Amino acid sequence: MNALLNPFSYLRRRKMLKALAALVKTAKKLLGKPLDVRAKHREALEAALEEGERVLGDPEAELETLEKAGEALAKGIYDSSFRHHVMSPRLKSILELVILLLAALTIRAFLYEPFKIPTGSMKPTLLHGDHVFIRKFHYGPRWPFSTKRIWSGQAPARGDVAVFNNPVALNTDYIKRIVAVEGDRVKVVGGHLFVNDQPQPRRSLGTHTLLDTDEVKLTGKPIQAKLYQEQSGNTAHYSLLGPASHRFYNDWPMTYFRDRTDKLYRACRQFVGDEAACIERSESAVEQCYFARQPAAPEPACLGELGQTELDGCLQRSATVLENCMSKVCVGAKADQAGRLHCDNAASLQPQPREPSAIFMLAGRGLTCRPDYCEVQPGYVFTMGDNRDGSSDSRAWGAVPVDYLRGKASVIWLSHDWTQPVIPMGPLTLGQLRWSRMFSAVDDLGLDLSAPAVKP
């Protein structure tokens, strides 16, 4: 009884009782079957079983007695002719380990997988130090090491917070919010998201203070940004704008096309030297191709001084064709001895193919763009970070193929602030736990506010 006062003896006793009970159960099964074993081995096992049952029923049995009873049963089972009819403990342990590993791999590959928030692009919804589970079967499980799905799950929806393979670096996983799906027209005006020409409902919540975090130095600097509550699809969520306003992100894609046109025009002037006539023709063609809109015509006008033949195709809304249209005014001319080009024969200029410089303009990036919006192609989704001025997303590298979606973020299972370290271990530092965020559903993080009714 004194041994029970020692916690280590108590734990050892429990372990020995559990092992003895398992041996007793195995011995009963073996003796209950008509097995071809030696008679003396059967008699020895029967005796060991009887002693084992007696010891199990004795709450005062000493540790030494339990150990001897277990050794007798193990010898009667595994060191006799009974061993041919039972799995060895070592093999059994190996199989149990294999089963556990397969179960863990199956859960990770097809059901749920932990994911660490790598950046601050989803602030204030998801923070540095948040760890979430992603529901991998939501969009349909994928074959390991492949983007091919075993079966299709739910279709991506606006408002989903999804983890996906980065389209330009497949080995890197990103987490963003899906704001548009195939067929949607997307643009950003003054930092306000428009989908299908409709501003997304949002309301201002004033100024929000957040940490500009440095995961290498484990530090955070307080900064302020404008806080909004938005509605994406059926999901209410927060978003941030600022503190530094990026024109490319906040007026998208118009900024890209405006900048691209300016660059083309400046390059064209430098390209043709001082030839006033060509500069005039170039300016007129660029202006009409890019800026002109005829009130009675639904498509942009593209009838510069070079004539309809050379500029044919600009009525299409493809950004690639638009860039080609603007580049035609500067190609095909002959150079003089000084190396300057002369446009004395403008009618002979022919279209020259140009490689677009922006990734999202390529056909494989899932967007068909014109200056005032981009349309999401079938089989793609458009993603944005909730930290609108601190996120590299579809505005920079294009739409995401649906096949690249790995899963939907479901719940925060761990959240800690590593700018306030509790156990400093470099990149493995454990910070102060944020208990209020743990086990919170990601979709519910914006439900503490009512759905916005105002569209500013």
ChimeraX attribute file (.defattr): number of C-alpha atoms within 10 A of each C-alpha:
attribute: neighborCount
match mode: 1-to-1
recipient: residues
	/A:1	10
	/A:2	7
	/A:3	13
	/A:4	13
	/A:5	9
	/A:6	11
	/A:7	10
	/A:8	10
	/A:9	14
	/A:10	16
	/A:11	12
	/A:12	15
	/A:13	20
	/A:14	12
	/A:15	11
	/A:16	16
	/A:17	18
	/A:18	13
	/A:19	14
	/A:20	25
	/A:21	15
	/A:22	12
	/A:23	22
	/A:24	23
	/A:25	12
	/A:26	17
	/A:27	23
	/A:28	13
	/A:29	11
	/A:30	17
	/A:31	15
	/A:32	9
	/A:33	8
	/A:34	7
	/A:35	13
	/A:36	11
	/A:37	14
	/A:38	11
	/A:39	10
	/A:40	11
	/A:41	17
	/A:42	21
	/A:43	13
	/A:44	16
	/A:45	25
	/A:46	17
	/A:47	14
	/A:48	24
	/A:49	25
	/A:50	13
	/A:51	20
	/A:52	24
	/A:53	15
	/A:54	12
	/A:55	20
	/A:56	17
	/A:57	10
	/A:58	10
	/A:59	8
	/A:60	10
	/A:61	14
	/A:62	13
	/A:63	17
	/A:64	10
	/A:65	13
	/A:66	20
	/A:67	15
	/A:68	16
	/A:69	23
	/A:70	25
	/A:71	16
	/A:72	18
	/A:73	25
	/A:74	20
	/A:75	16
	/A:76	24
	/A:77	25
	/A:78	16
	/A:79	12
	/A:80	17
	/A:81	18
	/A:82	21
	/A:83	15
	/A:84	14
	/A:85	13
	/A:86	15
	/A:87	11
	/A:88	12
	/A:89	11
	/A:90	9
	/A:91	10
	/A:92	12
	/A:93	12
	/A:94	11
	/A:95	12
	/A:96	12
	/A:97	12
	/A:98	12
	/A:99	12
	/A:100	12
	/A:101	12
	/A:102	12
	/A:103	12
	/A:104	14
	/A:105	14
	/A:106	12
	/A:107	13
	/A:108	16
	/A:109	18
	/A:110	20
	/A:111	18
	/A:112	22
	/A:113	18
	/A:114	16
	/A:115	18
	/A:116	16
	/A:117	18
	/A:118	16
	/A:119	18
	/A:120	22
	/A:121	25
	/A:122	25
	/A:123	20
	/A:124	22
	/A:125	21
	/A:126	24
	/A:127	22
	/A:128	24
	/A:129	24
	/A:130	22
	/A:131	21
	/A:132	26
	/A:133	23
	/A:134	23
	/A:135	23
	/A:136	25
	/A:137	21
	/A:138	22
	/A:139	21
	/A:140	22
	/A:141	22
	/A:142	22
	/A:143	13
	/A:144	11
	/A:145	7
	/A:146	9
	/A:147	16
	/A:148	14
	/A:149	17
	/A:150	13
	/A:151	11
	/A:152	14
	/A:153	13
	/A:154	9
	/A:155	11
	/A:156	22
	/A:157	19
	/A:158	19
	/A:159	21
	/A:160	23
	/A:161	28
	/A:162	24
	/A:163	22
	/A:164	22
	/A:165	19
	/A:166	21
	/A:167	19
	/A:168	12
	/A:169	9
	/A:170	11
	/A:171	10
	/A:172	10
	/A:173	16
	/A:174	23
	/A:175	28
	/A:176	26
	/A:177	24
	/A:178	24
	/A:179	26
	/A:180	27
	/A:181	25
	/A:182	19
	/A:183	16
	/A:184	19
	/A:185	22
	/A:186	26
	/A:187	26
	/A:188	21
	/A:189	17
	/A:190	12
	/A:191	20
	/A:192	19
	/A:193	23
	/A:194	19
	/A:195	19
	/A:196	15
	/A:197	12
	/A:198	12
	/A:199	16
	/A:200	20
	/A:201	21
	/A:202	23
	/A:203	18
	/A:204	16
	/A:205	12
	/A:206	9
	/A:207	15
	/A:208	15
	/A:209	14
	/A:210	17
	/A:211	17
	/A:212	15
	/A:213	19
	/A:214	15
	/A:215	16
	/A:216	8
	/A:217	10
	/A:218	17
	/A:219	15
	/A:220	16
	/A:221	11
	/A:222	9
	/A:223	13
	/A:224	16
	/A:225	19
	/A:226	15
	/A:227	20
	/A:228	21
	/A:229	21
	/A:230	26
	/A:231	22
	/A:232	21
	/A:233	15
	/A:234	12
	/A:235	18
	/A:236	22
	/A:237	25
	/A:238	23
	/A:239	24
	/A:240	27
	/A:241	22
	/A:242	18
	/A:243	15
	/A:244	10
	/A:245	15
	/A:246	15
	/A:247	15
	/A:248	17
	/A:249	24
	/A:250	22
	/A:251	18
	/A:252	24
	/A:253	22
	/A:254	22
	/A:255	18
	/A:256	18
	/A:257	19
	/A:258	14
	/A:259	12
	/A:260	17
	/A:261	20
	/A:262	13
	/A:263	11
	/A:264	18
	/A:265	21
	/A:266	12
	/A:267	13
	/A:268	21
	/A:269	18
	/A:270	14
	/A:271	17
	/A:272	23
	/A:273	15
	/A:274	13
	/A:275	15
	/A:276	13
	/A:277	14
	/A:278	23
	/A:279	21
	/A:280	13
	/A:281	18
	/A:282	25
	/A:283	20
	/A:284	16
	/A:285	25
	/A:286	27
	/A:287	18
	/A:288	18
	/A:289	22
	/A:290	21
	/A:291	14
	/A:292	15
	/A:293	14
	/A:294	10
	/A:295	9
	/A:296	6
	/A:297	8
	/A:298	9
	/A:299	14
	/A:300	18
	/A:301	18
	/A:302	26
	/A:303	21
	/A:304	19
	/A:305	19
	/A:306	20
	/A:307	13
	/A:308	12
	/A:309	11
	/A:310	20
	/A:311	25
	/A:312	14
	/A:313	15
	/A:314	24
	/A:315	17
	/A:316	13
	/A:317	17
	/A:318	19
	/A:319	22
	/A:320	22
	/A:321	20
	/A:322	24
	/A:323	22
	/A:324	19
	/A:325	25
	/A:326	26
	/A:327	22
	/A:328	22
	/A:329	31
	/A:330	27
	/A:331	18
	/A:332	17
	/A:333	19
	/A:334	13
	/A:335	12
	/A:336	9
	/A:337	6
	/A:338	7
	/A:339	11
	/A:340	15
	/A:341	21
	/A:342	21
	/A:343	23
	/A:344	12
	/A:345	12
	/A:346	20
	/A:347	12
	/A:348	13
	/A:349	17
	/A:350	17
	/A:351	19
	/A:352	13
	/A:353	13
	/A:354	13
	/A:355	10
	/A:356	15
	/A:357	10
	/A:358	13
	/A:359	15
	/A:360	21
	/A:361	21
	/A:362	19
	/A:363	14
	/A:364	14
	/A:365	20
	/A:366	24
	/A:367	29
	/A:368	19
	/A:369	24
	/A:370	20
	/A:371	19
	/A:372	16
	/A:373	22
	/A:374	29
	/A:375	22
	/A:376	24
	/A:377	21
	/A:378	14
	/A:379	14
	/A:380	23
	/A:381	27
	/A:382	29
	/A:383	25
	/A:384	23
	/A:385	26
	/A:386	25
	/A:387	23
	/A:388	23
	/A:389	22
	/A:390	22
	/A:391	19
	/A:392	17
	/A:393	22
	/A:394	24
	/A:395	23
	/A:396	17
	/A:397	17
	/A:398	27
	/A:399	29
	/A:400	27
	/A:401	21
	/A:402	19
	/A:403	18
	/A:404	20
	/A:405	26
	/A:406	28
	/A:407	27
	/A:408	26
	/A:409	27
	/A:410	22
	/A:411	22
	/A:412	21
	/A:413	16
	/A:414	19
	/A:415	26
	/A:416	22
	/A:417	20
	/A:418	25
	/A:419	21
	/A:420	16
	/A:421	17
	/A:422	14
	/A:423	12
	/A:424	13
	/A:425	10
	/A:426	13
	/A:427	11
	/A:428	9
	/A:429	18
	/A:430	19
	/A:431	19
	/A:432	16
	/A:433	18
	/A:434	13
	/A:435	11
	/A:436	8
	/A:437	19
	/A:438	17
	/A:439	15
	/A:440	17
	/A:441	15
	/A:442	20
	/A:443	19
	/A:444	14
	/A:445	18
	/A:446	19
	/A:447	13
	/A:448	9
	/A:449	12
	/A:450	9
	/A:451	18
	/A:452	16
	/A:453	11
	/A:454	10
	/A:455	12
	/A:456	10
